[in-house]
Amino acid sequence: MAHLWVENKETGWGAKRLDGAGLDGEGLDGAGFDLAGLLALNAANEGQGAGAATTAPVARLVRVDAGGTRVWALVASSSSNVRVNSRAVAGGLRVLADRDAIGTDGGARHFFSTESLATVEPFPGAERTTYCGRCRQPIEAGTPAVRCPGCEVWYHQDEAGRLPCWTYAETCNFCPTKTALDAGFQWVPEE
């Protein structure tokens, strides 16, 4: 689940999901998100005044689903001063990668991230038998399970305590992802 890290001078960094509702309850349209308002809002917060909204660069985040892979791109007008990792958006298009910094010349930065949080959900099933990453038992369709956000290995997670495989240890069996269900994001932009 991709999200955009946005800095607020009073509350610090907050993640806004690009699909569905953000952490603050505000949703961003998954098909596309206009960055002009967000960049103008941050310019006003930085003391550049309300007039910054009229001169905000025109840029949009767009999701493309290709072959089962979700890719996000930044589309910017030729007259914009939007930058990704301090570089101009060549040709008006830039495919985004995890932790890319998006901003304007001398303006506020936002960070694009592909990190997702571990959540307990009914296992959707698969064409082939899927075995739990911890106990190595098959995971049946519809049973409570967690897909590791880091390596995408599935684990049982029965809240009744019968098979708490995901939360059994502090980290995933195959990668350093923390297994606490309330662990939050592993990466947050530096203050």
N, C-alpha and C positions, 0 to 999 in steps of 0.2 A: 504494500500500500504506500504509494508515494505521498510525500507531504512537503510543504514549504515552511521553513523556519523563518519566523518574522520576529523582529526585536521590538519590544515596547520599553521605553525608558523607565516606566514605573514598575513593570512586572517581569522584565527580562525577556528571554527567548521563549516563544511558544510555537508549537507545531500546528499547522492548519492542513488537514488532510485534503488531498486533491480529489478524492472520491468520498463523498458523504460529508458528515459533520466533522468540524475541527475540534480540537481539544477545548476550545472556548464555546463550542456549540454552533459556531458559524460554519456553514458549508461552503465549499468551493466546487464549482461546476466541473465534473469529471471530464466532460467533452472539451472544455477549454476554459481558461481563466485569464481575464484581462488584468494585466499587471499595472496598467496606468494609474488606476485609483489607489492601489496599494503603495506604489512608489510616490505618488503625490501626497498621500496621508503621512508617510514617513518624512517627506520633505517638510510638511507643515509641523510635524512633531519636533523636527530639528531646528525650528525657528525660521524657516524660509518663508513662512506665511502662507495664507490661503491661496494666493495667486499662483503658487506652485502647481496647483491642480490643473490649470489651464495650459501649462507648458510641459506637463508630464509626458515622457516618451510613450510612444505607442508600442506595446509589446503584449504578447499573449502566449500562455502555456497551452500546448495542445497535446492530447494523448492519441497515440496511434497504436492500434492492435494489429500486429502483423505475425501471422503464423503462431499464434498462441503466446507471443511475447508482447508485453506492454512497454512501449517506449514513449518518453515525454520529450517534446521539443519546444524550444523557445522560438517564436516567430516575431521579428521586430521590423518596424518600418525603416526605410533607408535613412530617414531623417532623425531616427532616435539615437540617443547616446547610451542605450542599454549595453551593458558589458557582462560577459560571463568569464569569471576568473580573471578579471581586469583586462580582458581582450574584447575588442569590438566583435559584434556578431556578423561575421563575414557572410555576405550574400543574403542577410536577413533571416538565416535559419541556423539553429544550433541544436543538435541532439544532446540532451542533458545526461550527465552521469551523477552518481551518488556524491553528495557533498559539494556540488558546483555552487560557486558564489555568483549571485545575480544582483546587479546594482547599476548605478549610473555614475558618471564621472563625478567623483567627490561626494556622492550621495550615500544613502543607506544601502546596506547589503542584506540580501536574503539568501538562504541556502536551500537548495533542492536536495531532497534525500529520498532514497528508496527503502530505508529501513522500516520494518514493520514490527508490531508488537505481538508477542505470543498470546493467543487467545484459545480458550477451550471451545471447541465446536464439534458438532457431530461429524464423524469421519465420513467423507463422501463416498468411500469405496473406490475400487480401482479394477482395471481389467485383470490384473494379476494380484495374487495375495501380497499384502503389505504387512511387514513384520515390525513390531515396536522396536525403536532404537535402544531401549533399555532392557526389557525382559525377553525380547526375541519371540514373543507370542504373536499370532496373527491379530490384526486389528479388524474387527467386524464393522461393516457399514452401519452408520447410525450411532455407534458408541462414542462417548466423549473422548476427544483426542486433541492434541496440540501438534501443529506443524512448526518445527523450529524455524524462526525467522532468519537464522544465519545460514544453515545448511539444508533446510527443507526436509529433514528426516521427521517422520511421524512418530508420536509417542502416545501411549494410553494416558488418560488423565481423568480417572474416576474420582469425583469429588467425595464420594462416600468412603474413600480410603482403600478400596479393594485393589486398584491398580493406579497408584499415583506416580506413574513412571516418569512423567515430565518433571515434576517437582521433587523427585527422589534425591537428586544430587544438586549441588549449587550451579553446575553448568551442564550444558548439553554433552552427551556422550561423544560427539564427533566434532564439536567446535567450541569456542569459548563463550557462546551465548549464555547469559545468566537465565536460570529457569524459574525464578520467582515470578509469579503471574502479575505482580505489581512492580516489577523491576523498572518499568519505564524504558525510555530510549537509551541505548548504550552510548550513542554519540549525540552531544548537544554542542552547538557552536560556542566558541570561547567567548567569555564576557569581555 
